[in-house]
Amino acid sequence: MSVVANRPVAVHPGRSGADRVRDLIAAMAHDPFGQTSPSVYETARLLALAPWLPGHDVRIGWLLDRQRADGGWGGPQGYALVPSLSAVEALLTALSRGDRGPATTADLAGAAERGLRFVAAWLGDPAAPALPDLPATDLIVPALIESIDQRLNGPEGPPAGLAAWRDRPRLPLPAGLDPGRLERVRGLLAAGGPVPEKLAHALEVGGGWARRAAGVSPAGPGTIGASPAATAAWLGGPGESGGPVDYLREIGRAGPVPCTSPIAVFERAWVLSILARAGVPMAVPAAVVAELRAAVGPTGAATGPGLPADADTTSVTLYALARLGRPVDPASLWSYDTGVHFCTWPGEDGASITTNAHVLEALGHHVTLAGPAAEPRVTAAVDRVTAWLVAGQEADGRWTDRWHASPHYATYCAVLALADHARGGAARDAVGRAVDWLLSAQRPDGSWGRWTGTAEETAYAVLALLGAGRSADAEVAAAVARGRHRLSELDDPGDDGPPLWHDKDLYRPGLIVRAAVRAALWGGDPAIRARPVSSDRS
């Protein structure tokens, strides 16, 4: 079992694009956990909850090294609050236990004090950026604020070096955040009844009630909710070898940990669908295809063990299997059909553009394969999701989504789905508006990006322009050429750029980003895009 949160794909300078694709497929096939970047939020939770776990001192040093000059941690704007609260709480916990790791007590206290100043200023600023739509933020933020208050104002008083913070007013909750939701979750855990499967991923918010919660049990390699933090909270302390303990030892042996692991189903579905859609020739091991097929059950596919099945992972898995010549009936998607759009999972708060774009791809490709024999229910859903996506487009032509920080990803997903599978003038017009926005959003150096030009976002923009059906347009062709030139400069296998995907914290699924870059740098010839993808049956 190999789990390394931030291991780059093994690529050697001078290797061809085809060689790099083979390297990527091999890395994916040989890693049953998948590759994703380490998380400040999750690493800090593990530091606080599992000081007994090997790698504890490394986690302390890693957390200190990643504090920003302004005292915070994490991404830009509102993306900094959750990781900063988590890091501050972890440092206060470490100080109260006498942990130091590679640092002195003064180092820890100084970092905690700078972090406290950062979060206090952020939470006290009425003009602070809105909190992004990250999973479980409405539970995580009040849980961390409560714990920080207990560390500063509990019977033992604040840790050494932080006496000035005693008796200060408790950090306020962001506007619109209901603390009652956390109380209800803890009440559910206290009652010992069944726990909604999606709640397990953030079980750490339950505090003491999370320990050996009766309604939760380990899955797969011993994980609770595919989360190191949730697993540590459920254990409540060092336990016997096997299951959750072995999972944590393996996932944490390098020190920092990701928010979610394993992610193999998610990783494989996205990598294979991205490459197949772009017509990149690849030989996929039969075992990978078989495991992907086995992941699709009556309610679809889940990102990994311990997580609920969802429409996003299900639809991308169905699309990948169909492109690999192993089509599966899409009946598992119907449980996510709201009658207007498809929810990511039943009871979802809000709705996802990219989930529905992926559903449109899965159902649309099914209609293409079935031809006149396609079920009326499927063709009707294709038209309905098309209309919903068109209605969800922003006025300037972009789309945005709850599962990714960048509008370039959401726009890429929507453009390809609509261009390939939608019918009618409204969809064509929406694609045209998206192309116009992409052309206007290209940076002077040829890249694209929300905050700065990145390889990932540039790849999405190039793929969207190539897939929009306007390759004969001179302006589009010139933008693609500039984008590819800049992408070739940004193409560093050891650095895929900043984390942009939404989980409890921002993260970067390294192989998926690599696949997008490889696809965008591929030939782009429509004839190439039509080539079949091979599956190694041996």
N, C-alpha and C positions, 0 to 999 in steps of 0.2 A: 504494500500500500504506500503510495507516494503522494504526499500533500506538501506542496511548497507554494505559498500564497503568491509570490511575485517572481516566479521563475520565468525568464524569457524563453521564447522558442529558440531552439538551437539552429542558427542560420549563420553560414560562413560567408565572408565577403567574396564577391565575385560570382556567387552561385546564381544560376538563371532563375527566372520566374517560375518555371516548371519545377526546378529543384526545390525552391522555397515552398511551393505548394505541397510537394511530397514531404518535406520536413514538417510542415504544419499538420498534415493528415497523420503522420507518424506520431507526433507529439500528442495529438488528440486521442489516437487509438490506444496509446500506452499509459494514459493517465486516467484512472477510473474516477478521480475526484474532479478533474477540470482545473483550469488555471484562472485565478482571479486575484486582483490586487489586495494588499492588506488594508484594513480599515482602522482609523484612529478610534472610532466609536467602539468597535468590537474588541480591539486589542486592550483598550482601557477597561472595558467590562471584565475581560478575562484577568487583567492585572488585579482588579478589585475583588473578584469572586474566587480566584484560584491561585493564591500565592504559592501553593504547594506544587504547582505544575512546573515541570522543567522549562526553562526559558524565561522565568520570571524576571531575572535581572536584565536580560536582553530586552524584554518588553518595556521596562522602566527607561532604559537608555534610548530605545527607539522613540518612545513617546516624548521624551525631553528634546530629542533632536528635531522633532517635527513641529515644535511650537513656533508660531510665526512671530515676527517682530512686534506685532500689535498685541500679542498675548493670546491670540486665539489659535485654533487648529482647524484643519479641514478646508473645504472649498470656499469660493467667493460668496459674497452677499449672505442670504439666509442659510446657505448650506453650511456655514460655520457653527451655528448654534448647537446642534446635537453633538457633534464630535467634541466641541469645546466643553460643554457641560459634562460629558462623559470623562474627558481627560482630567478636568478639575476634580470631579468626585473621586476618581481613581487615585490621584495624587494625595488628596486629603485622607483617603483610606490607608494608603501606603504609609503616610506620615504617622497616622494614629497607631499603626502596628509596629512602627520602628523600621520599616523597610527602607533600604537605600539603594540597593543595586550598585551600579557603577558610579553613583552620584553621592554627594554629601547631603545631609539633612537640609542644609542651607540652600542647596541647588533645588531640591524638591519643593521646599517652602517658597522659594522665589518664583519658581514656575507656577505653583498653585496660586500665589498672590497675583501674578500677572494675568493668569487665566480668569481669576475671580473678577478682576477689574474689567476685563474684556466682556464677560457675560453680563456683569451688572450694568455696564454701559449700554450693551446691546438691548437688554431687556427693559431698561429704563428709557430708551429712546423712542418716542412716539413715531418718529420718521424712519425707524429701522426697517430694512427690507422684509417683505412678507416671508413667512416660512414656506419653503417649497413642499410639494405634496409627496413626502416620503412615507414609506410604510411605518405605521405605529408611532409616528411623531407625537400624536395626541396622547399617547401613553408614556412614551419615553421621557418627554420633557418634564411633565409633572413628577414622575418618579425620581428623576435625577435632581430636580430642584428640592424635593422633599429630603433626599438623602444628604445633599450638600448642607441644608439647614441643620440637619441632625448632627453632622460632623462639626459644624461651627458653634452651635448653641446647645449641644447636648450636655449631660451632667459633667462630662470630663473636660468640657471647654474645647476651644479650637486647638489644633496641633501647634507645636512649637513654631514660632516665627509668624503666626497668624492671629495673635491676640487682638489686633486692631479690628478684626472682623467679628468679634463676639458682640452679641446684642444688636447687631445691625438688623434692619428690617429684612425679612425673608425676600429672596429674589422673586419678583412678580412673574406670573405666567403671561405668555404672549396673549394679546387680545384674541378673543374668540376660542380659546382653548378651554374645554370643559373638563375640570378635574374629576367630575363625577364618573367619567368613563373608566378611569383607573380604579376608582373605588368599586365599581361594578365588576371589573375583571378580577380584582382581588377577592371580592365576595364569592365569585364563581369558583375560584381556586380553593377558598376556605371551605366551601360546601362539599368539595370532593367529587363533584359530578363531572360529566363529560365536558371537555374543553374544545371549542371550535378548532379545527386543525390548523387554520391559518394563524391562530393566536400563539401556537407553540413556537413560532419563529422569534417572537419577542417575549418569551416566558420570563426573562429576567426582570421585567417590570413588576412581576408579582411579589418581589421582595422575599421575605421568609416563607410566604405561601407557595412559592415556586418549588421549594425543596420537596422532592419525591411526590409532586402533585399527582393525586390519584387519577385524574383524567388525562394524563399524558404518559406516553411510554416511548422508549428509544426505538428508532427505526434504522434500517440499513446498517451502516458500520457502527451504530451506537449513538447516533445523533438525536438530539431533540430539536425539531424544527429546522434541521440543516444549519444550525447556528451554534458556534462555540460558546457564546455568552449564555444562550438559553440552556445548553447542555450543562455548563458549569453551575448555573442557578439551580437546575433540577437536581444535580448531584449534591449540592450544598456543602461539599468538602471532599477530601480524598477518599476514594472508595477502593474496592477490590479491583484487580486487573480484569480487563475484558469490557466489552461494550463501550459505554460512555467514557470511561477512563482512558481506554486505549485510543478512542477517537480523539480525545483532547490531547493526549500525548503526541499523537501523530500530527494533528493539525497545528499544534503549537510548538513543534520541535525547532522551527526556525526563529521563533520569537513572536513577531506580529502575526495576526490572523485575519482572514477575510470575514465579511458579514455572513456569507453563505457558502457552505461546502458540505456535500458534493454538489456540483452543478453539471455533471456530465451530460445529462439528457438535453438540457438547455444549450450547453456549449456545442454539442454535436449537431443538434437540429439547426442552429443558427449558422454554424460554419458551413455545413453541407448545403443548406439552402442558398446562402450568399454565393458560394462558388458555383453551384449548379445553375442558378439563375443567370449568372454572368457568362455561362458557357465555358468555364475553366475546366479543361480536361483533368480528370483525377480518377485514381483507382482507390476505391473505398473498401477496406477489409470487410469480408462477409460478416465477421463477428460484430463489427460496429453496426452494420445495417440490422442484424438480427436483434441486437440489444435495443436499438432504437425502436424496432417494431414491437418488441416485448414491452416497451414502456407505455404503449397505448392500451389502456384498459377501457372498460365501459364508460367511465367518466373522463377519458382522455389521458393526457400525460402530465406529469409534474416535473418541475425543474430538477428535483432530486429527492432522495428519501427524507421523509419527515415533513415534506411540504404537500399541500393539497394540489390536486390536478387543477389546471387552469386553461382557459381558452387560448391564451397566447402561446404557451408551450405546445399545447395540443395542435393548434393550426400550423405552426411552423414545422412541427414533427411530421404531420400529415403531408405538408407540401414537400419537405425534403424526401420523404419516402417515395412519394409519387415521382419526383424528379430522378430518383435512383432506380425507377422501374419496379417499385414495390408498393403500389397504391393500396390504401386502406380506406374502407368505407368511412365517410366523415360523420357517421351517426353520433359519435361521442360529443360532437359540438352542440347538439340540440339542447342539451341541458343548460347551456349558457345563453340561449336565445331569449331576449327579453320581449321580443315582438317588435322592437324598434331598432335595437342594436344588439351586440353580443357583449355580455359582461365578462370581465377577466375571471371572476368566480362569483357564484351566487352571493348576493348581499353586498356586493362591492359598493363602496362610497365613491360615487363619480363614475366616469367612463373613460376608456382608453382609445385614442386614435390608432395607435400602433397595433393593439390587439385586434381591432376591427379591420385594419388593413391586412393583417395576417390571415384573419378569417376569410376575407375576400379572396386572397390568393389561394387558400386551400380549397374553398368551395368553387372558385372560378376555374382553377386547374382541373378539378373534378368534372366540371361541366364540359371543359374542353376535351377531356379524355372520353367522356361518356357520349358526347355528340347529341344526336336527337333522342337518345335513350335517357338523357339526364332527367332526374326527378323534378317535377314542377316545384316542389318545396325548395330544392336547392337553387334553382334558377330564380325563384322569387326572393330568396334570401340574398343572393348576389345583387339583385336590383335594389333591395332595401338597404343593404349595407353601403352600397355605392351612394345612394341618396344621403345617408347619414354622414358619410365621410365628406361629401361635397358641402353639406350644411355646416360641418365643423371646421371648414377652412377659415383662417384669419383673413381680414380684409386685405392685407398686403400680399397674400398668396401663400404664406407659410402655414404649416400645421405645428402644433405643440402637443406634448404628451406627458403623462404622469410617470412614465417609466424611464425617461431619459431627460437630461438637463438641456440638451441641444435641440433647437427646432430643425436642424439639418437632418437628424435621424428620423424624426416624425415625418418630415416632408418627403424624405427618401422612401420611407415605407408606403406612404399614401400614394405618391406619384407612381411607383412601380405597380402597385395593386390596381390602381385606376387605369393606367395605360395598358396593362396586359389583359384585364378582365372586365372592365366596366363597359357598359353600352350607353350610348346617348350623348347628345351635345353638351349637357351640363358637366359630365365627367371630363370631356375633352377640354372644355373651357377652364375647369379647375386645374387640370394639368398645365395648361398654358399659363395661367396666373402663377402657378408654382415655379415654372421655368423662369418667368420674368423676375420673380423674387430672388431666385438663386443667382441669376445674372447680376442683379443689383447688389447682392450681398457678397459677391466675390471681393476679396481684399486685393490691394494693389500688387502684393507679391504672388497672387494666384491662388492663395489658400482660402478656406472658409473656416469659420469658427464663431461661437457665441461670444467668448471673452478674448480669445486670441486664436490665430490660425493653428489648427491641429491636423495631424495626419488622419485621424478618425473622421472628423467632420468633413475634411476635404474629400475623402474617399466617398462618403455618402452623397455629397453634392455632385461629384463626377458621375457616380452610378445613376443618380436620379436624372441628370441631363442626358446620359446615354440611353436611358430607358424610356424617356418621355416621347420618343417618336419624332424628334426634330433634329436628327443628326445632320440633315442637309442644310440646316440654317447656319449661315456663316458665323453669326454671333455665338451660337451655341458651340459650334466646332472650335472656335477660338478660345472660348472659356474652358472647354474641356482640355484643350492642349496646354493652356496656362496652368490649369489645375493639376494635370498629370506631371508637368515639369516640376511644379512646387512639391507635389506628393513624392516624387522620386528623391527630392532633397530631404524631405522629412522622414523618409522611409528608413527608420533605424530599428532593427529587430530587438535592440536592448532597451528601447524607450518608445512605448506606444502612446505617450502623451498623458494628459491628466485624466483622472477618473470622471466619467460623465453619466454613468448609469445609476438609476435610483434603487437603493435598498435602504436599510436603516441609516446608511451613510452612502456617499457617492463611492462607486467602485468601477473598476475597469476589467471586463472579461477579455484577457489578453489575446486568446486565439481568435475570438470573434472579431476583434479589432483588426488583427493580422489578416483575417480572411477578407474583410472589407477592403483593406489596402491592396491585397493581391488581386482581388477582383477588379478594382478600379484601374490598376496598372496593366490589366490584361488587354488583349487586342481591341476589344470594343466593336469588332466587326459583327454585324447581325448574323452573318453566316456562322461565325464561331459560336455565338450565343445559342444557336440551334443544335449544336453537337450534343449527342447523348453522353450521359455520365456513366462510367462503368462501375460495376460492383464486382469485386474479386470474390468469386464463388468458391474459391479453393479453401 
